């Protein structure tokens, strides 16, 4: 399968669209707040774990060429270098 070159911005846009339209309602529960959801932007498959590594490995086993994108559940950003993560208001 030939893959199409996408910019970082387009990968992020597609992942956020999939998250908002298909995944958010299922994963945004109290026990998942702060965990990472990793999304395969081409298939819409996703997996959740504490830091995202296990989820990424699982999705890569299914599709070694998967384009993956991580979102921290319940937060605006996945990582902060200053030690503060701002919660998402939704």
C-alpha positions, 0 to 999 in steps of 0.5 A: 500500500502506497502512503500519501505524504501528510504534513504534521498539521494534517495528521493532527487535524485528522486525529483530532477530528476522529477523536471528537467524532468517534472516540471521545464519548467512549474514552473520556471517563473518570478512570481514563482522565490523564491517560493517553489515547493513541489513534491510527489516523487511517483506520480510526483504530485506537488504544488507551494506556497510561503513557501511550507506549503499549498502545502504540506497540499494539497498533503497530503490530496490527499495521507496521506503517500506521500513522499514529497520533497521541492525545492525553484524555481530558487535557489540552496538551499531551506533554508539558515541559513546565510541569503544568497541564491545562485541563480541557473544559469539555 
